Amino acid sequence: MAKALGVAVIDFLTPQELAKILKVSKACVSKWKQQGLLPYYEFGGCVRFSKTEIEQWISECYHPGPLTTHQVTRVKE
């Protein structure tokens, strides 16, 4: 995070930018925000998302599959 005049500067994303990154609709981003699933900031009616907080949110949403690559065995045909 950069600092300007001794104050931390947050890299913000608009709802449209976040939707594009996540490859979902803007309506989906809005729904997730309203459901309390996404961390966000609101400034005078303008909604913004912290890029760092969204990256953390994405990592927390990760669910590994039941098998990892070293557990997969080939079946002989």
VMD Tcl script that draws the C-alpha trace (Angstrom):
set ca {
  {0.00 0.00 0.00}
  {1.46 3.35 -1.02}
  {1.54 6.39 1.24}
  {0.78 9.95 0.24}
  {1.52 12.73 2.71}
  {1.89 10.12 5.46}
  {-1.57 8.68 4.83}
  {-2.09 5.19 3.41}
  {-3.50 5.22 -0.12}
  {-5.87 2.37 -0.89}
  {-6.09 1.06 -4.44}
  {-9.86 1.05 -5.03}
  {-11.93 -0.82 -7.61}
  {-15.33 0.26 -8.92}
  {-18.17 -2.28 -9.01}
  {-17.69 -2.53 -12.80}
  {-13.96 -3.20 -12.44}
  {-14.56 -5.84 -9.77}
  {-17.21 -7.55 -11.91}
  {-14.76 -7.71 -14.81}
  {-11.98 -9.15 -12.60}
  {-14.30 -11.81 -11.13}
  {-15.94 -12.46 -14.53}
  {-19.42 -11.95 -13.12}
  {-22.12 -9.36 -13.79}
  {-22.27 -6.01 -12.02}
  {-25.64 -7.18 -10.64}
  {-23.90 -10.17 -9.05}
  {-21.34 -7.87 -7.37}
  {-24.20 -5.68 -6.13}
  {-26.09 -8.72 -4.78}
  {-22.99 -10.05 -2.96}
  {-22.41 -6.58 -1.47}
  {-26.02 -6.35 -0.26}
  {-25.75 -9.84 1.25}
  {-22.66 -8.76 3.18}
  {-20.37 -11.16 1.31}
  {-17.99 -8.50 -0.07}
  {-16.00 -5.95 1.95}
  {-16.65 -2.44 0.58}
  {-16.44 1.29 1.23}
  {-19.09 3.88 0.44}
  {-18.27 7.53 -0.14}
  {-21.24 9.80 -0.72}
  {-23.18 7.02 -2.40}
  {-20.20 5.77 -4.47}
  {-19.29 2.16 -3.70}
  {-15.63 1.14 -3.92}
  {-13.76 -2.07 -3.13}
  {-10.23 -2.25 -1.74}
  {-8.09 -4.30 -4.12}
  {-6.10 -5.73 -1.18}
  {-9.25 -6.70 0.74}
  {-10.78 -8.29 -2.37}
  {-7.60 -10.32 -2.95}
  {-7.86 -11.56 0.65}
  {-11.57 -12.33 0.18}
  {-10.77 -14.32 -2.97}
  {-8.13 -16.38 -1.14}
  {-10.64 -17.11 1.65}
  {-13.17 -18.35 -0.95}
  {-10.81 -21.03 -2.24}
  {-12.00 -24.59 -1.71}
  {-9.56 -27.29 -2.79}
  {-10.96 -30.34 -4.51}
  {-11.14 -33.66 -2.68}
  {-8.06 -34.92 -4.52}
  {-4.72 -33.24 -5.06}
  {-2.52 -34.05 -8.04}
  {-0.26 -36.40 -6.08}
  {-3.27 -38.45 -4.94}
  {-4.64 -39.07 -8.42}
  {-3.74 -42.46 -9.87}
  {-4.13 -43.56 -13.44}
  {-6.62 -46.24 -14.25}
  {-5.36 -48.76 -16.79}
  {-7.68 -49.23 -19.72}
}
mol new
graphics top color blue
foreach p $ca { graphics top sphere $p radius 0.5 }
foreach p [lrange $ca 0 end-1] q [lrange $ca 1 end] { graphics top cylinder $p $q radius 0.2 }
display resetview
